[in-house]
Amino acid sequence: MRIYKEFKFEAAHFLPSAPAGHPNSRIHGHSFRVVVWMEGEPDPTTGLIREFGDMYEVLDATRAQLDHNMLNDIVDLGPPTLENICIWLWKQLKPSLRRLARVEIHRDSCGEGCVYDGPVA
């Protein structure tokens, strides 16, 4: 069974590898939507995989690192592609969300996104 919680953030970035003159080579911003999935069997006493309120605290702390910031300045993110943002989110969340199963990031206005199910075992 899986549950999910979403959060949104606004951020700016540029892609250093983009060719000169390409729109991605210049600083620009996006609205991002993140979906965080947890999996497991519900606890027999609570009926929950994880309390959504507990997830909110973890997600909000991570969101605060991204929201209205320059993604290129975030330590250990690397080039701020959707792929790298997914991996970075996973690494930030996994220590607190041990049942983490998937991280999705979406740029809905562009019809783009990325899904990460964690490192290959």
C-alpha positions in Angstrom: 0.0 0.0 0.0 1.2 3.5 -0.7 0.3 7.0 0.6 1.5 10.3 -0.7 1.7 14.0 0.2 2.4 16.9 -2.1 4.0 20.2 -1.6 4.8 23.1 -3.9 7.7 25.6 -4.2 8.9 28.4 -6.4 12.5 28.6 -7.4 15.0 30.0 -9.9 17.8 28.3 -11.7 19.8 28.1 -14.8 21.6 25.1 -16.5 25.3 25.7 -16.9 25.5 23.1 -19.6 22.9 24.8 -21.8 24.4 26.4 -25.0 24.9 30.2 -25.0 21.7 32.0 -26.0 19.5 29.0 -25.0 16.7 30.1 -22.6 17.9 27.5 -20.0 21.3 29.2 -19.9 19.7 32.3 -18.3 18.3 32.6 -14.9 14.6 31.8 -14.9 12.0 30.5 -12.5 9.5 27.7 -12.2 6.6 26.6 -10.0 7.4 23.1 -8.9 5.1 20.4 -7.4 6.6 17.5 -5.5 4.8 14.3 -4.6 6.4 12.1 -1.9 5.2 8.5 -1.7 5.5 6.2 1.3 4.8 2.5 1.3 4.1 -0.3 3.8 1.4 -2.1 5.7 -0.7 0.1 7.9 0.1 -0.2 11.6 -2.5 -2.6 13.2 -3.2 -0.2 16.0 -3.4 3.2 14.2 -4.4 2.0 10.8 -1.7 4.3 9.3 1.5 3.9 7.3 2.5 7.3 8.6 0.7 10.2 10.2 0.3 12.9 7.5 1.0 15.6 10.1 4.4 14.0 10.8 5.1 13.9 7.1 4.2 17.6 6.8 6.9 18.6 9.3 9.6 16.8 7.4 8.4 18.0 4.0 8.0 21.6 5.1 11.6 21.7 6.4 12.8 20.4 3.0 10.5 22.7 1.1 11.9 25.7 3.0 15.4 24.9 1.6 14.0 25.2 -1.9 11.2 27.8 -1.9 12.1 31.2 -3.4 15.8 30.2 -3.6 18.3 29.9 -6.4 18.6 26.2 -7.0 22.2 26.5 -8.3 23.2 27.7 -4.8 22.0 24.6 -3.0 24.8 22.5 -1.6 25.1 19.0 -3.1 22.3 19.5 -5.7 24.6 19.8 -8.7 23.2 21.1 -11.9 19.5 21.8 -11.0 17.8 19.5 -13.4 14.6 17.7 -12.6 16.6 14.5 -12.2 19.1 16.0 -9.7 16.3 17.7 -7.8 14.6 14.3 -7.4 17.8 12.6 -6.1 18.5 15.5 -3.8 15.0 15.3 -2.4 15.4 11.6 -1.8 18.6 12.1 0.1 17.1 14.8 2.2 13.9 12.9 3.0 15.0 9.3 3.4 16.6 9.6 6.8 13.4 10.8 8.3 11.0 8.9 6.1 12.3 5.3 6.3 9.3 4.0 4.2 10.0 6.5 1.4 9.1 4.8 -1.9 9.1 7.5 -4.6 9.8 11.1 -5.2 8.2 12.9 -8.1 8.8 16.5 -9.2 6.6 18.3 -11.7 6.7 21.5 -13.6 3.0 21.5 -14.5 3.1 24.7 -16.6 5.7 23.0 -18.8 4.1 19.5 -18.8 7.3 18.0 -17.5 8.4 16.0 -14.6 10.7 13.3 -13.1 10.0 10.2 -11.0 12.7 8.6 -8.7 12.2 5.3 -6.9 15.4 5.4 -5.0 18.8 3.9 -5.7 19.1 0.6 -7.5 19.9 -2.1 -4.9 
